[in-house]
Structure formats: C-alpha cells, structure tokens
Amino acid sequence: MNPFSLKSAILAVAISLFAGSTMAAPVSVEAVMTPTEVIRMDFKDGSKHFVAMVRRTGHATGTGLLADTDVVEQGWHDINPPHGADPQGYLEMTAANGDVAYLKWTVRAVFMKGAEKPELHDFGFWELVSGTGQFADKRGVGTLEIKPVTKTDRKFILHGEIGPKP
C-alpha cells in the first residue's frame, strides 16, 4: 500500500469514527409510573420474597427523542428483602404522532439501611431495541434509576443516547 492510500484510509476511519460518535443524541427523561395492573405471588416460606408482574403507565418529560411520550411498563419484579431484587421488563413509549419506541430494561436493586426501614436502591440500564416511525431505524442505550414516589408509584429516570442503527 502506498503512503497516500494509507493516509487516506486512516483519514476515512477517523472521519467515520468522529461522525458516528456525533450522530447519537442525548436523552434525559423521567416518568412517574402508576400501576394499572399487578399480579403478585408471595413466597409462603416465612421470607418477604415476592414476584410481581406489573403494568404501569405514565408520561415522560425531559429532553431528547423520548421526551413527551406516553409510557407503559410491562415489568417482572423479583424482590427478596433484604437480599436484593432483579426487576426487568419493557417500556413502550408512544410519541404524540403514534410512533412507538420499545426499550428493554434491567435493574439490580439493593437494600440499604434507612432511618426507619431498609431502603431499596434501583440502578440499571435500558436499550432501545425496536420501534416504529421515527424510532424504526434507531438504537439507544443508557442508565435507568427507579425511585419510589408513593407506596405504589415509581419514578423511572432514563439518561443515555439514541442514534442511527449501524
């Protein structure tokens, strides 16, 4: 390979890497999610272990492509106090024009000593796995934190970025 071709190849790779890194746009949204359906199984072994299948709804506010969407959670929450929890599920996020983004999420929850009772801290990640319309040719990834708002409502906080599929 001649030196000119090598320089051209390096320049092309550098441009494509730079262009790829700048094509993703930041996302920062949160949604207070209220249960509309819960199916719960309590372990009858003396522990506080339970599994809940939850459908929650809310509205995402913030910035980026997922802002101002109606959100439906389909979640599986395997909770075993005080050892921890492994929630996971999907968020279906629908824009005002009807376009839908499907986010797969996974969280590890850890109980820590609180002032009055153990506190649950939920941290994990999300991934945009599919969508329609404006979300059809997109991929995304980021962090997810779930915080209690009331005894039943939870705030889902998502940060990350969304860009074109490779």
N, C-alpha and C positions, 0 to 999 in steps of 0.2 A: 504494500500500500504506500502510495507516495505521501509526503508530508502534508500536501494541500488537502488530500482526501481525508487524512486522519484529523486535521484541524476542523474540517467541515463536519465530520462525524461527531466530534466532541462538541462542537457548537450546536449541532442539531439535537443531541441528547440533552445538553444544558438548557436549551430553549424549551424542549418538551417537558423537562422536569419542572422548570420555572412556570410554564403555562399550566401544567397540571396542578401545581400547588396553589396557584392563584385562582383557579376556576371554582374551587369549593367556597361556599359562602357560609358564614357563621349562623348558628341557630341558638337562640336562648328563649325558651318559653316555659311557662308554668301553667298548670291547670288544677283547680280544686275539683276532685273527683268524688261524686256521691254515689253510693251503692244503689242500684236498681234491682239487683237480684243477687242472692247469696245462697249457696248450697254449702253446708258445713258438716264436717264429720269430726266429732270429738273422740279421741282415744279413751277407752274405758279402762286404762291401766294405772290410774292414780296420778298420771302425769298431767301437764297442762297442754300437751301436744294436740294440735288440731290441724285440719286441712280445710281450706275454704276455696271454693270456686266462686269468683266474684265478677259481676258485670257492674262497672261504674261508668258514669257519664260526667262530662264537664266541658269547659271551653278554654282553649289555650290562648294566652295573651303573651306578648313579648315581641321579639324581633326574629326575622328570618322567614324562611319558606313555610314553617309550621305555625306561625303566628296567626291568630284569628281563625282557628279551626275548631270544629266541634269534635270532641274526643270520646271514644268508647273504649274502655279497657275490658279485655277478656283475660282474667288473671287466675293463676293457680298459686295459692299461698300455703306453703307447708311450714307451719310455725310450731316451734318446740321450745317454749320458755323454760329455763333461762339460757338454753344452749345456743339458740340461733334460729334463723329462718332462711328459706330459699324460695322467695317468690319469683315468678316468671310469667310471661304472657305476651299478649299483643296489644298494641294501641292502634285503633283505626281512627285516623284523623282526616276529617272531611272539611274541605275549604268551602267557602260560600258558593262557588261555581259548581260544586259537586265532585270535584277532583278528590281522590282518596289516596292517602299515604298509609302504608302498613308498616308499623315499627315493631320489631321483635325486641323484647327486653328481658334482662336477667338481673337479679339483685341478690346480694348477700346481706342479710340483716344480723346485727349483733346486739345482744342485750348488754347494757352497762348500768351500773348503779346510778339511780336517780335519787332526788331528795326524798320522795315519798315511796316510790316503787321503781322497779327496773325500767329503763328507757330503751326503746328499740331504735336503732340507727340503721337505716336502709341506704346502701350505696351500690351502684352497679353501672350497667351500660345499656345503650339502645343501638339498634341498627335498622336503617330504612331498607327493607327487604323487597318491597314491591309497591306499585302504585298505579294510578290512572291519571290521564291528562298531564298536568304539569309535573306530576311525580313519576310518570311512567319510565322515563329514562334517567332517573336519579338514583344515587346511592348515598347513604349517610351513616354517620356513627357519632357517638358521644356518650356523655355520662348521664346517669339518672340518679336522682335522690328522691326518696319518698318521705314526707313528713306528715305526722298527724295534725289535723286541723280541729276535728271534733272526735268524739268516740268512734264515729263511723267514717267520716270524710277524710280524705288524704290529698295532700298537695304533691303532684308529680312535677319535678323540676328537671328540665332537659337542657343540656348545653352540648354543643358539638358543631358539626358542619355537614353540609349537603352539597354534592356536586354531581357532575355527569357520570354515568356508568362508563367504565373503561371500554 
